[in-house]
């Protein structure tokens, strides 16, 4: 079973029902302060934390006086625009006293479906985490429509876990785990402590019911678990309304863990290795040696480029004799790679006319 304190990179999904009072539409300030204490505690253990937070529409509809019933698309977008700024400010205000810097990251489904936008999102998140920032991620409900949206933050949280290479995803929910049936309707329903494989039998147990302010049900949580565990990220479902919910989980609160059978980096390497290369680069002997030591591929070590390929495509990596030694996701299109091959990274801006990334293929995006 996974241990929360063992996580090096943790994504926590927070539902609207935990963050916003159902009756008043106001933020649950005491609960949010408790969550901030948990984030401080985890960061003190050396864990990078990403928060995927619902709540913008729930907050905004209260400010605008919109009904608690289903909203029209335009009303939802307006509520999100008003609520998002309040949500971001609330996180900043509770985390700043702990010396923690926050960042607002708004995404849509297109940001993961489009390769270039996915790479940009990944690079931004990596930079934020390397600087010790806690990203507050939400779907950009102000512009998203039903055709181009995740639709629930369980699915979004799983995708963010894949994007940042998290080793654990915690879904703070209004239920304390995955049950064999709906425990509200069936007194004999039992909670699973650990689920090692999501079988058809497990899927058949999932219901659709969600809480009043949230959109997701247990089926969306199973979908999230499939995405996360396939990428090497263990996932937990636990009840989140108590103060200090993450500390409570560490201290033995009821939970269902979905186990991952590999680590995020190994899963990513397998995914890259399975992709069909769109082109290739040939390296000099020095670059081959550097890659063997775990270094990124710099333009200076490239002697030949074969394309065409675009940024984000998989390309083969060849040694001086033309033997394939691996593959990776390129940070430059083939025409750009041709112009910078053999040159030092400091020369990229002069050669391309704009600042570029130092590596042609980053070591995290390479499978040897």
C-alpha atoms as a printed R data frame, in Angstrom:
    type eleno elety resid chain resno       x      y       z
1   ATOM     1    CA   UNK     A     1   0.000  0.000   0.000
2   ATOM     2    CA   UNK     A     2   1.252  3.513  -0.805
3   ATOM     3    CA   UNK     A     3   2.421  5.774   2.017
4   ATOM     4    CA   UNK     A     4   1.589  9.456   1.760
5   ATOM     5    CA   UNK     A     5   4.862 10.630   3.277
6   ATOM     6    CA   UNK     A     6   6.807  8.649   0.657
7   ATOM     7    CA   UNK     A     7   5.490 10.828  -2.177
8   ATOM     8    CA   UNK     A     8   8.024 13.016  -3.931
9   ATOM     9    CA   UNK     A     9   5.455 14.646  -6.193
10  ATOM    10    CA   UNK     A    10   1.829 14.729  -5.055
11  ATOM    11    CA   UNK     A    11  -1.328 15.930  -6.811
12  ATOM    12    CA   UNK     A    12  -4.341 16.660  -4.604
13  ATOM    13    CA   UNK     A    13  -7.814 17.091  -6.113
14  ATOM    14    CA   UNK     A    14 -10.243 19.242  -4.127
15  ATOM    15    CA   UNK     A    15 -13.946 19.177  -4.926
16  ATOM    16    CA   UNK     A    16 -16.337 22.123  -4.748
17  ATOM    17    CA   UNK     A    17 -18.365 20.522  -1.948
18  ATOM    18    CA   UNK     A    18 -15.283 20.568   0.319
19  ATOM    19    CA   UNK     A    19 -14.271 24.115  -0.496
20  ATOM    20    CA   UNK     A    20 -17.601 25.948  -0.664
21  ATOM    21    CA   UNK     A    21 -20.402 25.906   1.910
22  ATOM    22    CA   UNK     A    22 -23.527 24.508   0.245
23  ATOM    23    CA   UNK     A    23 -25.956 26.786   2.074
24  ATOM    24    CA   UNK     A    24 -24.168 30.128   1.993
25  ATOM    25    CA   UNK     A    25 -21.986 29.771  -1.097
26  ATOM    26    CA   UNK     A    26 -19.047 31.072   0.956
27  ATOM    27    CA   UNK     A    27 -15.569 29.621   1.173
28  ATOM    28    CA   UNK     A    28 -14.936 27.209   4.063
29  ATOM    29    CA   UNK     A    29 -12.062 29.283   5.414
30  ATOM    30    CA   UNK     A    30 -11.160 27.053   8.379
31  ATOM    31    CA   UNK     A    31 -10.987 23.990   6.149
32  ATOM    32    CA   UNK     A    32  -8.784 25.800   3.640
33  ATOM    33    CA   UNK     A    33  -6.416 26.937   6.397
34  ATOM    34    CA   UNK     A    34  -6.151 23.320   7.540
35  ATOM    35    CA   UNK     A    35  -5.298 22.230   4.006
36  ATOM    36    CA   UNK     A    36  -2.593 24.903   3.927
37  ATOM    37    CA   UNK     A    37  -1.106 23.377   7.094
38  ATOM    38    CA   UNK     A    38  -1.057 20.006   5.331
39  ATOM    39    CA   UNK     A    39   0.701 21.474   2.295
40  ATOM    40    CA   UNK     A    40   3.308 23.090   4.542
41  ATOM    41    CA   UNK     A    41   3.840 19.750   6.323
42  ATOM    42    CA   UNK     A    42   4.280 17.819   3.078
43  ATOM    43    CA   UNK     A    43   6.638 20.374   1.584
44  ATOM    44    CA   UNK     A    44   8.675 20.156   4.771
45  ATOM    45    CA   UNK     A    45   9.105 16.443   3.988
46  ATOM    46    CA   UNK     A    46  10.521 17.297   0.568
47  ATOM    47    CA   UNK     A    47   7.333 16.695  -1.431
48  ATOM    48    CA   UNK     A    48   6.294 18.844  -4.394
49  ATOM    49    CA   UNK     A    49   2.551 19.537  -4.212
50  ATOM    50    CA   UNK     A    50   0.079 20.410  -6.957
51  ATOM    51    CA   UNK     A    51  -3.510 21.325  -6.051
52  ATOM    52    CA   UNK     A    52  -6.257 20.686  -8.600
53  ATOM    53    CA   UNK     A    53  -9.121 22.725  -7.209
54  ATOM    54    CA   UNK     A    54 -12.762 23.060  -8.135
55  ATOM    55    CA   UNK     A    55 -14.796 25.897  -6.719
56  ATOM    56    CA   UNK     A    56 -14.681 28.820  -9.141
57  ATOM    57    CA   UNK     A    57 -18.235 28.356 -10.437
58  ATOM    58    CA   UNK     A    58 -19.607 27.600  -6.963
59  ATOM    59    CA   UNK     A    59 -18.006 30.779  -5.585
60  ATOM    60    CA   UNK     A    60 -18.956 32.926  -8.558
61  ATOM    61    CA   UNK     A    61 -22.601 31.913  -8.635
62  ATOM    62    CA   UNK     A    62 -22.973 33.080  -5.028
63  ATOM    63    CA   UNK     A    63 -21.419 36.455  -5.771
64  ATOM    64    CA   UNK     A    64 -23.613 36.914  -8.849
65  ATOM    65    CA   UNK     A    65 -26.759 35.648  -7.145
66  ATOM    66    CA   UNK     A    66 -27.260 32.858  -9.660
67  ATOM    67    CA   UNK     A    67 -29.522 29.926  -8.717
68  ATOM    68    CA   UNK     A    68 -28.210 26.698  -7.193
69  ATOM    69    CA   UNK     A    69 -29.782 24.752 -10.050
70  ATOM    70    CA   UNK     A    70 -28.076 23.902 -13.334
71  ATOM    71    CA   UNK     A    71 -26.704 26.969 -15.099
72  ATOM    72    CA   UNK     A    72 -26.685 27.807 -18.785
73  ATOM    73    CA   UNK     A    73 -23.245 27.699 -20.403
74  ATOM    74    CA   UNK     A    74 -22.943 31.493 -20.455
75  ATOM    75    CA   UNK     A    75 -23.916 31.686 -16.784
76  ATOM    76    CA   UNK     A    76 -21.343 29.024 -15.849
77  ATOM    77    CA   UNK     A    77 -18.641 30.888 -17.745
78  ATOM    78    CA   UNK     A    78 -19.544 34.176 -16.073
79  ATOM    79    CA   UNK     A    79 -19.594 32.530 -12.638
80  ATOM    80    CA   UNK     A    80 -16.194 30.968 -13.318
81  ATOM    81    CA   UNK     A    81 -14.720 34.311 -14.363
82  ATOM    82    CA   UNK     A    82 -15.895 35.944 -11.133
83  ATOM    83    CA   UNK     A    83 -15.134 32.987  -8.875
84  ATOM    84    CA   UNK     A    84 -11.690 32.087 -10.221
85  ATOM    85    CA   UNK     A    85 -10.074 35.303  -9.051
86  ATOM    86    CA   UNK     A    86 -11.512 34.790  -5.572
87  ATOM    87    CA   UNK     A    87 -10.392 31.163  -5.522
88  ATOM    88    CA   UNK     A    88  -6.824 32.038  -6.489
89  ATOM    89    CA   UNK     A    89  -6.681 34.839  -3.917
90  ATOM    90    CA   UNK     A    90  -7.973 32.511  -1.190
91  ATOM    91    CA   UNK     A    91  -5.192 29.982  -1.826
92  ATOM    92    CA   UNK     A    92  -2.585 32.722  -1.920
93  ATOM    93    CA   UNK     A    93  -3.786 34.160   1.385
94  ATOM    94    CA   UNK     A    94  -3.678 30.840   3.281
95  ATOM    95    CA   UNK     A    95  -0.341 29.634   1.866
96  ATOM    96    CA   UNK     A    96   1.659 32.880   1.886
97  ATOM    97    CA   UNK     A    97   1.951 32.979   5.724
98  ATOM    98    CA   UNK     A    98   3.802 29.641   5.456
99  ATOM    99    CA   UNK     A    99   6.274 31.135   2.990
100 ATOM   100    CA   UNK     A   100   4.712 29.222   0.087
101 ATOM   101    CA   UNK     A   101   4.314 30.882  -3.302
102 ATOM   102    CA   UNK     A   102   1.286 29.915  -5.378
103 ATOM   103    CA   UNK     A   103   0.604 30.042  -9.122
104 ATOM   104    CA   UNK     A   104  -2.690 29.891 -10.986
105 ATOM   105    CA   UNK     A   105  -2.719 27.441 -13.912
106 ATOM   106    CA   UNK     A   106  -5.877 27.298 -16.037
107 ATOM   107    CA   UNK     A   107  -6.109 24.501 -18.612
108 ATOM   108    CA   UNK     A   108  -8.539 22.999 -21.110
109 ATOM   109    CA   UNK     A   109  -8.757 19.552 -22.669
110 ATOM   110    CA   UNK     A   110  -7.010 20.939 -25.762
111 ATOM   111    CA   UNK     A   111  -3.901 21.599 -23.673
112 ATOM   112    CA   UNK     A   112  -3.398 17.850 -23.263
113 ATOM   113    CA   UNK     A   113  -4.729 16.789 -26.671
114 ATOM   114    CA   UNK     A   114  -2.428 19.103 -28.647
115 ATOM   115    CA   UNK     A   115   1.207 17.961 -28.470
116 ATOM   116    CA   UNK     A   116   2.764 21.438 -28.566
117 ATOM   117    CA   UNK     A   117   0.437 22.833 -25.912
118 ATOM   118    CA   UNK     A   118   0.979 19.736 -23.765
119 ATOM   119    CA   UNK     A   119   4.749 20.218 -23.892
120 ATOM   120    CA   UNK     A   120   4.385 23.885 -23.022
121 ATOM   121    CA   UNK     A   121   2.171 23.005 -20.046
122 ATOM   122    CA   UNK     A   122   4.615 20.343 -18.877
123 ATOM   123    CA   UNK     A   123   7.585 22.692 -19.149
124 ATOM   124    CA   UNK     A   124   5.764 25.430 -17.221
125 ATOM   125    CA   UNK     A   125   4.704 23.060 -14.453
126 ATOM   126    CA   UNK     A   126   8.202 21.619 -14.169
127 ATOM   127    CA   UNK     A   127   9.661 25.100 -13.823
128 ATOM   128    CA   UNK     A   128   7.133 26.102 -11.164
129 ATOM   129    CA   UNK     A   129   7.788 22.970  -9.114
130 ATOM   130    CA   UNK     A   130  11.553 23.368  -9.421
131 ATOM   131    CA   UNK     A   131  11.147 26.845  -7.898
132 ATOM   132    CA   UNK     A   132   9.146 25.475  -4.957
133 ATOM   133    CA   UNK     A   133   5.848 26.942  -6.131
134 ATOM   134    CA   UNK     A   134   2.502 25.234  -5.437
135 ATOM   135    CA   UNK     A   135   0.456 25.374  -8.681
136 ATOM   136    CA   UNK     A   136  -3.305 25.775  -8.232
137 ATOM   137    CA   UNK     A   137  -4.810 24.097 -11.299
138 ATOM   138    CA   UNK     A   138  -8.363 24.369 -12.542
139 ATOM   139    CA   UNK     A   139 -10.171 23.891 -15.807
140 ATOM   140    CA   UNK     A   140 -10.563 27.174 -17.664
141 ATOM   141    CA   UNK     A   141 -14.347 27.170 -17.368
142 ATOM   142    CA   UNK     A   142 -14.492 30.761 -18.609
143 ATOM   143    CA   UNK     A   143 -13.725 29.655 -22.183
144 ATOM   144    CA   UNK     A   144 -14.302 25.877 -22.176
145 ATOM   145    CA   UNK     A   145 -17.402 24.421 -23.804
146 ATOM   146    CA   UNK     A   146 -18.794 20.914 -23.466
147 ATOM   147    CA   UNK     A   147 -16.952 19.853 -26.622
148 ATOM   148    CA   UNK     A   148 -13.506 20.967 -25.410
149 ATOM   149    CA   UNK     A   149 -13.545 20.335 -21.677
150 ATOM   150    CA   UNK     A   150 -12.464 17.650 -19.255
151 ATOM   151    CA   UNK     A   151 -15.886 17.894 -17.627
152 ATOM   152    CA   UNK     A   152 -14.779 16.922 -14.138
153 ATOM   153    CA   UNK     A   153 -11.728 17.562 -12.020
154 ATOM   154    CA   UNK     A   154 -11.138 13.866 -11.277
155 ATOM   155    CA   UNK     A   155 -10.201 13.395 -14.917
156 ATOM   156    CA   UNK     A   156  -8.277 16.668 -14.944
157 ATOM   157    CA   UNK     A   157  -6.337 15.716 -11.812
158 ATOM   158    CA   UNK     A   158  -5.333 12.394 -13.363
159 ATOM   159    CA   UNK     A   159  -4.089 14.141 -16.504
160 ATOM   160    CA   UNK     A   160  -2.143 16.665 -14.431
161 ATOM   161    CA   UNK     A   161  -0.591 13.756 -12.518
162 ATOM   162    CA   UNK     A   162   0.607 12.319 -15.829
163 ATOM   163    CA   UNK     A   163   1.843 15.711 -17.025
164 ATOM   164    CA   UNK     A   164   3.985 16.394 -13.945
165 ATOM   165    CA   UNK     A   165   5.057 12.776 -13.372
166 ATOM   166    CA   UNK     A   166   3.427 12.538  -9.940
167 ATOM   167    CA   UNK     A   167   3.865  9.362  -7.947
168 ATOM   168    CA   UNK     A   168   0.634  9.842  -5.975
169 ATOM   169    CA   UNK     A   169  -2.791 11.379  -6.638
170 ATOM   170    CA   UNK     A   170  -5.198 12.008  -3.760
171 ATOM   171    CA   UNK     A   171  -8.874 12.599  -4.530
172 ATOM   172    CA   UNK     A   172 -10.418 14.390  -1.543
173 ATOM   173    CA   UNK     A   173 -14.048 13.409  -1.889
174 ATOM   174    CA   UNK     A   174 -17.375 13.247  -0.057
175 ATOM   175    CA   UNK     A   175 -16.919  9.484   0.342
176 ATOM   176    CA   UNK     A   176 -14.134  7.674   2.180
177 ATOM   177    CA   UNK     A   177 -13.230  5.215  -0.553
178 ATOM   178    CA   UNK     A   178 -14.502  2.881  -3.239
179 ATOM   179    CA   UNK     A   179 -17.378  0.621  -2.201
180 ATOM   180    CA   UNK     A   180 -18.842 -2.561  -3.626
181 ATOM   181    CA   UNK     A   181 -22.172 -0.689  -3.867
182 ATOM   182    CA   UNK     A   182 -23.544  2.700  -2.896
183 ATOM   183    CA   UNK     A   183 -23.280  2.671   0.932
184 ATOM   184    CA   UNK     A   184 -26.209  5.085   1.199
185 ATOM   185    CA   UNK     A   185 -28.533  2.546  -0.420
186 ATOM   186    CA   UNK     A   186 -26.903 -0.747   0.565
187 ATOM   187    CA   UNK     A   187 -25.996 -1.374   4.242
188 ATOM   188    CA   UNK     A   188 -23.953 -4.395   3.176
189 ATOM   189    CA   UNK     A   189 -21.676 -2.363   0.892
190 ATOM   190    CA   UNK     A   190 -18.016 -2.812   1.780
191 ATOM   191    CA   UNK     A   191 -15.110 -0.466   1.234
192 ATOM   192    CA   UNK     A   192 -11.967 -1.713  -0.509
193 ATOM   193    CA   UNK     A   193  -8.707 -0.825   1.208
194 ATOM   194    CA   UNK     A   194  -6.590 -1.589  -1.869
195 ATOM   195    CA   UNK     A   195  -7.447 -2.221  -5.514
196 ATOM   196    CA   UNK     A   196  -4.585 -3.694  -7.515
197 ATOM   197    CA   UNK     A   197  -6.439 -3.985 -10.829
198 ATOM   198    CA   UNK     A   198  -9.552 -2.286 -12.195
199 ATOM   199    CA   UNK     A   199 -11.440 -5.322 -13.455
200 ATOM   200    CA   UNK     A   200 -14.849 -5.412 -15.176
201 ATOM   201    CA   UNK     A   201 -16.267 -6.507 -11.815
202 ATOM   202    CA   UNK     A   202 -14.854 -3.398 -10.129
203 ATOM   203    CA   UNK     A   203 -16.205 -1.188 -12.922
204 ATOM   204    CA   UNK     A   204 -19.664 -2.721 -12.520
205 ATOM   205    CA   UNK     A   205 -19.697 -1.632  -8.873
206 ATOM   206    CA   UNK     A   206 -19.284  2.065  -9.712
207 ATOM   207    CA   UNK     A   207 -22.297  4.350  -9.551
208 ATOM   208    CA   UNK     A   208 -22.966  7.719 -11.135
209 ATOM   209    CA   UNK     A   209 -24.182  9.733  -8.179
210 ATOM   210    CA   UNK     A   210 -22.198 12.831  -7.292
211 ATOM   211    CA   UNK     A   211 -22.637 15.370  -4.520
212 ATOM   212    CA   UNK     A   212 -24.677 18.531  -4.910
213 ATOM   213    CA   UNK     A   213 -21.860 20.885  -5.926
214 ATOM   214    CA   UNK     A   214 -19.571 18.427  -7.682
215 ATOM   215    CA   UNK     A   215 -19.949 16.876 -11.120
216 ATOM   216    CA   UNK     A   216 -18.036 13.652 -10.731
217 ATOM   217    CA   UNK     A   217 -19.301 10.297  -9.549
218 ATOM   218    CA   UNK     A   218 -17.480  7.056  -8.825
219 ATOM   219    CA   UNK     A   219 -17.221  6.187 -12.512
220 ATOM   220    CA   UNK     A   220 -15.167  9.311 -13.158
221 ATOM   221    CA   UNK     A   221 -12.920  8.364 -10.250
222 ATOM   222    CA   UNK     A   222 -12.326  4.932 -11.774
223 ATOM   223    CA   UNK     A   223 -11.467  6.599 -15.075
224 ATOM   224    CA   UNK     A   224  -9.013  8.807 -13.221
225 ATOM   225    CA   UNK     A   225  -7.512  5.761 -11.506
226 ATOM   226    CA   UNK     A   226  -6.976  4.033 -14.859
227 ATOM   227    CA   UNK     A   227  -5.162  7.060 -16.262
228 ATOM   228    CA   UNK     A   228  -3.034  7.653 -13.182
229 ATOM   229    CA   UNK     A   229  -1.994  4.070 -12.425
230 ATOM   230    CA   UNK     A   230  -1.097  3.390 -16.067
231 ATOM   231    CA   UNK     A   231   1.366  6.268 -15.776
232 ATOM   232    CA   UNK     A   232   2.936  4.891 -12.599
233 ATOM   233    CA   UNK     A   233   0.958  7.070 -10.188
234 ATOM   234    CA   UNK     A   234  -0.853  5.491  -7.226
235 ATOM   235    CA   UNK     A   235  -4.267  7.020  -6.496
236 ATOM   236    CA   UNK     A   236  -6.304  7.337  -3.310
237 ATOM   237    CA   UNK     A   237  -9.956  8.166  -2.647
238 ATOM   238    CA   UNK     A   238 -10.598  9.481   0.854
239 ATOM   239    CA   UNK     A   239 -13.163 11.631   2.642
240 ATOM   240    CA   UNK     A   240 -11.918 15.192   2.720
241 ATOM   241    CA   UNK     A   241 -14.278 17.313   4.820
242 ATOM   242    CA   UNK     A   242 -12.366 16.921   8.090
243 ATOM   243    CA   UNK     A   243  -9.791 19.559   9.001
244 ATOM   244    CA   UNK     A   244  -6.220 18.587   7.987
245 ATOM   245    CA   UNK     A   245  -7.498 15.877   5.573
246 ATOM   246    CA   UNK     A   246  -4.045 14.866   4.320
247 ATOM   247    CA   UNK     A   247  -2.621 14.558   7.822
248 ATOM   248    CA   UNK     A   248  -5.695 12.492   8.722
249 ATOM   249    CA   UNK     A   249  -4.990 10.201   5.772
250 ATOM   250    CA   UNK     A   250  -1.425  9.740   6.983
251 ATOM   251    CA   UNK     A   251  -2.716  8.911  10.466
252 ATOM   252    CA   UNK     A   252  -5.047  6.154   9.272
253 ATOM   253    CA   UNK     A   253  -8.261  7.691   7.959
254 ATOM   254    CA   UNK     A   254 -10.339  5.334   5.778
255 ATOM   255    CA   UNK     A   255  -9.128  5.246   2.180
256 ATOM   256    CA   UNK     A   256  -9.045  3.165  -0.971
257 ATOM   257    CA   UNK     A   257  -5.658  3.003  -2.710
258 ATOM   258    CA   UNK     A   258  -5.335  2.084  -6.384
259 ATOM   259    CA   UNK     A   259  -1.834  0.722  -6.820
260 ATOM   260    CA   UNK     A   260   0.605  1.527  -9.613
261 ATOM   261    CA   UNK     A   261   2.875 -1.278 -10.776
262 ATOM   262    CA   UNK     A   262   5.680  0.915 -12.039
263 ATOM   263    CA   UNK     A   263   7.084  4.372 -11.344
264 ATOM   264    CA   UNK     A   264   6.155  7.508 -13.352
265 ATOM   265    CA   UNK     A   265   9.535  7.850 -15.048
266 ATOM   266    CA   UNK     A   266   9.641  4.226 -16.174
267 ATOM   267    CA   UNK     A   267   6.074  4.470 -17.492
268 ATOM   268    CA   UNK     A   268   6.958  7.608 -19.451
269 ATOM   269    CA   UNK     A   269  10.075  5.990 -20.915
270 ATOM   270    CA   UNK     A   270   8.017  3.017 -22.114
271 ATOM   271    CA   UNK     A   271   5.473  5.361 -23.685
272 ATOM   272    CA   UNK     A   272   8.207  7.251 -25.537
273 ATOM   273    CA   UNK     A   273   9.906  4.040 -26.673
274 ATOM   274    CA   UNK     A   274   6.621  2.762 -28.118
275 ATOM   275    CA   UNK     A   275   6.070  5.833 -30.309
276 ATOM   276    CA   UNK     A   276   6.890  5.721 -34.019
277 ATOM   277    CA   UNK     A   277   9.796  8.099 -34.792
278 ATOM   278    CA   UNK     A   278   9.075 10.862 -37.311
279 ATOM   279    CA   UNK     A   279  12.762 11.558 -38.027
280 ATOM   280    CA   UNK     A   280  16.215 11.112 -36.560
281 ATOM   281    CA   UNK     A   281  19.354 12.829 -35.306
282 ATOM   282    CA   UNK     A   282  22.876 11.420 -35.534
283 ATOM   283    CA   UNK     A   283  25.279 12.167 -32.684
284 ATOM   284    CA   UNK     A   284  29.023 12.446 -32.281
285 ATOM   285    CA   UNK     A   285  30.876 10.152 -29.871
286 ATOM   286    CA   UNK     A   286  30.969 12.769 -27.115
287 ATOM   287    CA   UNK     A   287  27.203 13.182 -27.127
288 ATOM   288    CA   UNK     A   288  26.686  9.397 -26.973
289 ATOM   289    CA   UNK     A   289  28.911  9.261 -23.909
290 ATOM   290    CA   UNK     A   290  27.016 12.146 -22.295
291 ATOM   291    CA   UNK     A   291  23.668 10.433 -22.856
292 ATOM   292    CA   UNK     A   292  25.049  7.287 -21.234
293 ATOM   293    CA   UNK     A   293  25.716  9.384 -18.137
294 ATOM   294    CA   UNK     A   294  22.127 10.580 -17.991
295 ATOM   295    CA   UNK     A   295  22.633 13.956 -19.678
296 ATOM   296    CA   UNK     A   296  20.233 15.725 -22.043
297 ATOM   297    CA   UNK     A   297  21.017 15.940 -25.744
298 ATOM   298    CA   UNK     A   298  22.406 19.360 -26.649
299 ATOM   299    CA   UNK     A   299  22.549 20.700 -30.221
300 ATOM   300    CA   UNK     A   300  26.351 20.742 -30.115
301 ATOM   301    CA   UNK     A   301  26.466 16.944 -30.158
302 ATOM   302    CA   UNK     A   302  24.287 16.555 -33.276
303 ATOM   303    CA   UNK     A   303  26.004 15.965 -36.621
304 ATOM   304    CA   UNK     A   304  23.026 15.140 -38.851
305 ATOM   305    CA   UNK     A   305  19.251 15.751 -38.859
306 ATOM   306    CA   UNK     A   306  16.726 13.757 -40.888
307 ATOM   307    CA   UNK     A   307  13.102 14.873 -41.082
308 ATOM   308    CA   UNK     A   308  10.636 16.367 -41.429
309 ATOM   309    CA   UNK     A   309   9.344 16.456 -37.862
310 ATOM   310    CA   UNK     A   310   7.664 18.978 -35.578
311 ATOM   311    CA   UNK     A   311   8.339 19.991 -32.016
312 ATOM   312    CA   UNK     A   312   7.045 17.282 -29.677
313 ATOM   313    CA   UNK     A   313   7.435 14.481 -32.223
314 ATOM   314    CA   UNK     A   314   9.338 11.306 -31.403
315 ATOM   315    CA   UNK     A   315  12.652 11.050 -33.245
316 ATOM   316    CA   UNK     A   316  15.262  8.283 -33.334
317 ATOM   317    CA   UNK     A   317  18.669  8.903 -31.781
318 ATOM   318    CA   UNK     A   318  21.578  7.388 -33.740
319 ATOM   319    CA   UNK     A   319  25.242  6.892 -32.828
320 ATOM   320    CA   UNK     A   320  28.038  7.887 -35.271
321 ATOM   321    CA   UNK     A   321  27.748  4.559 -37.092
322 ATOM   322    CA   UNK     A   322  23.988  5.028 -37.683
323 ATOM   323    CA   UNK     A   323  22.888  2.522 -35.060
324 ATOM   324    CA   UNK     A   324  19.679  3.418 -33.194
325 ATOM   325    CA   UNK     A   325  20.455  3.865 -29.492
326 ATOM   326    CA   UNK     A   326  17.115  5.300 -28.410
327 ATOM   327    CA   UNK     A   327  14.378  7.805 -29.135
328 ATOM   328    CA   UNK     A   328  13.031 10.981 -27.615
329 ATOM   329    CA   UNK     A   329  10.607 13.875 -27.890
330 ATOM   330    CA   UNK     A   330  12.287 16.742 -29.685
331 ATOM   331    CA   UNK     A   331  12.019 20.316 -28.451
332 ATOM   332    CA   UNK     A   332  12.646 21.690 -31.928
333 ATOM   333    CA   UNK     A   333  11.155 21.144 -35.371
334 ATOM   334    CA   UNK     A   334  13.474 19.643 -38.006
335 ATOM   335    CA   UNK     A   335  14.166 22.959 -39.774
336 ATOM   336    CA   UNK     A   336  15.200 24.513 -36.463
337 ATOM   337    CA   UNK     A   337  17.303 21.463 -35.544
338 ATOM   338    CA   UNK     A   338  19.173 21.754 -38.847
339 ATOM   339    CA   UNK     A   339  20.077 25.372 -38.106
340 ATOM   340    CA   UNK     A   340  21.351 24.756 -34.570
341 ATOM   341    CA   UNK     A   341  23.026 21.334 -34.961
342 ATOM   342    CA   UNK     A   342  26.674 21.382 -34.002
343 ATOM   343    CA   UNK     A   343  26.308 24.713 -32.194
344 ATOM   344    CA   UNK     A   344  26.462 25.569 -28.519
345 ATOM   345    CA   UNK     A   345  23.222 26.275 -26.695
346 ATOM   346    CA   UNK     A   346  24.325 29.865 -26.083
347 ATOM   347    CA   UNK     A   347  24.203 30.452 -29.841
348 ATOM   348    CA   UNK     A   348  20.586 29.321 -30.313
349 ATOM   349    CA   UNK     A   349  19.034 32.793 -29.993
350 ATOM   350    CA   UNK     A   350  21.415 34.258 -32.566
351 ATOM   351    CA   UNK     A   351  20.795 31.366 -34.993
352 ATOM   352    CA   UNK     A   352  16.998 31.239 -34.671
353 ATOM   353    CA   UNK     A   353  16.251 34.865 -33.866
354 ATOM   354    CA   UNK     A   354  14.533 34.014 -30.576
355 ATOM   355    CA   UNK     A   355  15.487 32.378 -27.266
356 ATOM   356    CA   UNK     A   356  15.193 28.602 -27.354
357 ATOM   357    CA   UNK     A   357  15.552 25.711 -24.967
358 ATOM   358    CA   UNK     A   358  19.075 24.586 -24.177
359 ATOM   359    CA   UNK     A   359  18.451 20.900 -24.971
360 ATOM   360    CA   UNK     A   360  17.301 19.406 -28.255
361 ATOM   361    CA   UNK     A   361  15.930 16.433 -26.292
362 ATOM   362    CA   UNK     A   362  15.650 16.648 -22.516
363 ATOM   363    CA   UNK     A   363  16.787 13.583 -20.599
364 ATOM   364    CA   UNK     A   364  13.261 13.141 -19.113
365 ATOM   365    CA   UNK     A   365  11.887 12.912 -22.670
366 ATOM   366    CA   UNK     A   366  14.352 10.241 -23.844
367 ATOM   367    CA   UNK     A   367  14.262  6.444 -23.828
368 ATOM   368    CA   UNK     A   368  17.642  4.774 -24.453
